Amino acid sequence: MIWLLVILGLVLLVGLMLVALYNRLVQRRNRVDNAWAQVEVQLKRRWDLIPNLVESVKGYAAHERGTFEAVTEARTRAQSAKTPAETATAEGILGAALGRLFAVAEAYPELQADENFRQLQTELAETENRVAVSRQVYNDSVLTYNNTVQTFPGLVVAGPFGFSVREFFEVEEEAQREAPVVDF
């Protein structure tokens, strides 16, 4: 009789540990999803600012059509990215295109004096900082989640219940890691 109670106690203890571990995995997965949603919010803010910025510069530098098209195309590509890896690549291309747009803007002192352009430039800089913070929070959440999924005892529960490793929001190409150089 005592052995039966000990065995039932152990089974109950293991069951409770599995439930607790499953709940921890769910919480961490949800934290990753929330962090990614925050990245998307900041990227949307950035994407919404870009057309206004392009229009401001267009009024002063109408002959720079290729630059405007590159920014618009890069923005569209960034908006259609589905995964963090695709988004990172598209955002790197968009950042380079914006660098070229600002290089064009530097050539027009009257544009630099335009209050609307300066305000848009400031808002975009603030948004870039928000995007960087959101990316960091996302990557930290992914690290915590992936560590739980890939280490014991998490891996015992993760596989059977469909918890898989998430990808980081990383810059893949070395050229995207560097800030665009503006040189006249």
Secondary structure, DSSP 8 states (H G I E B T S, - for coil): -HHHHHHHHHHHHHHHHHHHHHHHHHHHHHHHHHHHHHHHHHHHHHHHHHHHHHHHHHTT-TT-HHHHHHHHHHHHHHHH--SHHHHHHHHHHHHHHHHHHHHHHHT-HHHHT-HHHHHHHHHHHHHHHHHHHHHHHHHHHHHHHHHHHHSTTHHHHHTTTT----------SHHHHS------
